[in-house]
Amino acid sequence: MMLDEPARMDAVLDALKGAAESTRLRILRVLDAGELTVSELTQVLAQSQPRISRHLKLLVDAGLIERRREGSWAFFRLRRSGFPARLAAFTLAALDPDAPDLRRDAERLDRVRRRRDDVAEAYFRENASEWDRLRALHASEDAVESAARDLLIPKDGARFAQLLDLGTGTGRMLAVLADRADTAIGFDINQDMLAFARSRLEKANLPNAELRQGDILAMPEEDGIADAAVIHQVLHYLVDPGLALSEAARVLAPGGQLLVVDFARHEVEFLRERHAHRRLGFERVEIEALAGAASLKPLDYREIPAPEDRGDDGLTVSLWLFEKTV
């Protein structure tokens, strides 16, 4: 293990002590697959919430994991930098994945993920025809779409060769931006959403726009195939928004542009409870840090405030424009 930065002796000892317990090792291995809530961890490890919470506190204190609170939920993930992160990576690589406890954890994690996906997909199915009306909580779609068109412009003033809409939903952004591209392709994993989008695009008569079923966290496309991509109101549904940005960067050619549209940080809790929002919006610096890790350079940023009459339920929309650097 390369020590590319010095660590204080007390930090090293804390990290070593924190990892030196079987349940905490299991927690580290589970979190290596992505961030989880306390409730999800109790299901995966089949232990009581007080016990899991106690171990989580010890891991946080040891610097091995990070805790992030959003409203009434708390999310946990592996530390990403420093000696604790290197120690966790070294330790997890040494574990036998076929050990009985780890194998059972992996099976239960898969079930937890499937249940979570089922909830989200059921929501999409139930709300496909009402999707646009849910956007009344924030600035008008006209304002958001106008800003999107102002930001995402081909460098040569002509057209993008290929534009991808990742998590296309109702296909609205394809309709808004299709005239900017020779080919515009929308991807979504949900068949009902794709059926709704297909109906919309057919009515709009957009022969250069097409739809494909695909997971935006594992795109069925080769590296560097597109010169533009859009992720519109998708990241707040995801466990790992950084993975979506990395996948978008992968399918972009060097110099390609990525437009991200999502909510600014907010506290409108009912969106999580009633509409399957995993995240309550994002700080500007959070998205830019995740994008930077994916070799995406910020080019521009805008905010569109919520309508005044929405009161505490109003949502500010943020738009980021990035460029792939390598």
N, C-alpha and C positions, 0 to 999 in steps of 0.2 A: 504494500500500500504506500503510495507516494504521499509524503507530507509536504504539500505545496504551499502551506502557510503555517506559521508557528501557532501552537495552542498552549494556553496556560496549563500548568500541572493540575490545578483544581478542576478545570474544565474537562481535561482528559479523564481524571478519576471519576468525576460525576457521570460522564458518558459511559464509562466502563461499568460502573455500578448500576446505572440505569438499565443497561442491556442484559445484565446478568441475572435473568429470571425467565423461566420458560414461558409464562403467559405474556410477558412483555416482548419476548422474541416473536411470539406468534402475532402479537399486535403489529410489530414492525413489519413482519412479512405481509400481513394483510394490507397495511397502509401503503406498501410498496406498489400495490395495484391501483392506488388512487385514494383520494380523501373520502372519509366516511364519517357519519354521525355516531354519537354514543349508542343510540338505539340500534343502528346497523351493526356496530361492533359487538354488541351483546348477542345479537342473532348469529353472527358468524362464529364467535368463540363459545357460544352456548354457556355463558356465565352471567351472573347477576349484574345489574347496572351499577350498584355500589362498588362491586369488586373491579369491574372494568374502569369505572371512573377513578378509582384509587390508582390503578396502574397507569392510566393516562396522565394523571397529575405527576407521577414520578417520572414518566418519560418526557413530559414537557419541562419539568424542572431540570432534567439531565440534558436538555437541549437536543434530544433526539427527534422529537416531533414538534409541530407547531399547532396551536389552537387558534381558530378563527371563529368569532361569534357573529351570527347574523340573526337579529331579532331573537326569537326564542330557541333557535337552533345553534349548536356548536359543531364545527367541522374540525377534523384532525387530519393531518397529513405529515409525511416525513419531512424533516428538515432538509433544505436543499443545498446548504453550503456549510463550510467549516468542518472542523474535526468530527463532530457528531455525525454529520452526513457521510463522511468517508468511512467512519467506523461502522455505521449501519450498512452501507453498501458492501463492505468487506465481510461483515458477519452474515448477512443474508445470502451472499454468494457461497458461503461455506456450508449452509444448511442443506440437508437432503430433502428435496421436495416430496419424496415418497414416504417420508416419516408419517406414521398414522395420523398424528394430530394435525400436521400441516396439510395432509391430503384431505382430511375432513373439513378443515377450515376453508380450503379452496372450493370444495363442493358446496358448502353453505354460502360462501361468498357469491358463487355463481347463482344460487337460488335467490339471494337477496337482490342481486342485480337484475335478475329476470322479473322479480316482483316489481322492482322500481320501474323498469322499462314498461311493464304491463300497465302500471298506473299512468305513466306519461302517454302511452299510445292510446289508452282508453279515453284519456282527456282529449287527445287530438281527434279521435273518431267522433266523440260527442259534440265537439265544438267546431268541426271543420267548416260547417256552413255559416258559423257566427264569428269566424276568426277576425275579420276586419272590424266588427263592432266592438270587440274587446279592446281595440286600440284607441277607443274614445277616451281612455284614461290619460292620454298624453297629447302632445301637440298634434295638430292636424296632419293627416297623411300627406296632404299637398305640400306642407312646409318641409316635412322630412324627405319626401321624394325630390323636391326641388333642391334641397341641400345635397342629397346624394348625387344628383345629376351635375351639380356644380363642382363636386369633389372628384368624381370618377370620370376623367376625361382622357382619351388616348393622347399620348405624348405628341404624336405626329399630326394631331388634328383630324385624322381620318377615322378609322374604326379599329376596335380590338379584333384580333383574329378569332379569339375564343374567350368567352366570358362564362364563368361558372357561378351559379347561385347555390351556396351550400346551406342546406336546410331550407329549401325553397318555400315550404308551407303552401300557401294558396297560389304561389306563382306571381304575386304582385310585383316583386322587384324585377323579375324577368320581363314583365310587361313594361315596366318603367324604363329599363335600360337596354332592351333588345335592339333598339335602333343604333346603339353604340357599338354593336358587334356583328361580325359576319355570322358567328354561331354563338348562341346563348343556351346554356344547358343548366337546368335546375335539378338538383339532387335532393331526395328526401327518402327517409326509411319507411315512412308510413304510407300505405297504399291508399287510404281514404283521402289523405291530404293531396296525394298525387292525382287522384280522380277529380278532386275539386279544382286543382290547378289546371288540369288538362282541359276541363270545361271552360275555365276562364281564358286560357290562351287560345282555344279554338274560336271563341267569340271575338277575341281581339285580332284575329287573323294575323298571326305572327309566324310566318313559315320558317324563320331562322331560329325559332325557339323550340327546344325539346325538353323532355322530362325523363329522368332515369331514377330507378330505385337504387339507393345507395346510402351507406352509413358515412356521414361526413367525418367520423373519427377514423375511418379506414376506407378511403376513397378508392373505388375500382378504376383508377386512372394512373397513368404513368407519370413519373416525375417531369415537371417543367412543361406540361402540355398547354397551359393557359397563360395569357398575358393580363388577365383581370379576374378578380373573384370578389364575391360579396358574401358576408355573413350578417344577415339582417334579423335581429330580434331572436337569436338562437342561443347565444352563450349563456343566458341566465337559466336555461333548462339543463345545462350540462354539469356533471360532476367535475370534469376537468376541462375548463375552457382553454387552457394552454395547449392541450392536445389538439383541439380543433384548429387553433391558430397555426400550430406546427404542421398539421396536415394540409391546411390551406397553403402554407409556404412551400410545402413539398411539391404541390401540383402547379405552382407558379414558376414561370421562367424567370431568370435573373432580370431585374428591372420591372417585373410584373407588379401590378397594383392590387392591393387588398383594401376593400371598404368594409369596415365593421360598424354596425349600427346596433345600439343596445341602450338600456336604461342607465342613467347615472345612479349612483348609490342612493337608496331610499329605504323607508321603513314601512312600506305598505304590505303588511304581513299577510293579508287575505289573499294576495296573489299566489303566495306559496301554498296556502291551505286549500284554495278553491281552484287554482289554475296551474298547479304543478310547477311553479317557478322554483328552481333549486337555489338560485342566487337572487338576492334583493339588489340587483344592479351592481355597478362597478365604479370604482374610482378611476379617474383618468390614468393615474400613474400605474395602477394595477394592470390594466390592459396593455399599456405601453411596455411594462416590464416583461409580461408574457410574450408579447410580440418580439421584443428585442432578443429574447432567448431563442426565438425561431428565425433569427436573421431577417427580421422585418424592421425597416427604418421608418419612424414617423415622418410624414410629410405635411399633414394638416389635421386640425381638430376643430370641431364645432359643437355647440350645445344649443338645443332648442327647448326653451323653458316650457313647463306645463301651462295649460290654460289657467288663468286666474280663478275661474269659477270652479275648478276642480278641488280647490282647498287642499287639505292634507292628503287627499288621494291622488293629487296630481303628480305626474312623472315627467322628469326632464329626460329628453332623448339626447344621447351623445353619439357623435359620428367621428370615427378615426379613419384617416387614410394612411396606408403604409406602402412601402416599396420593398420588394425583395432585393436584398443586397448581394447575395451570392447564389 
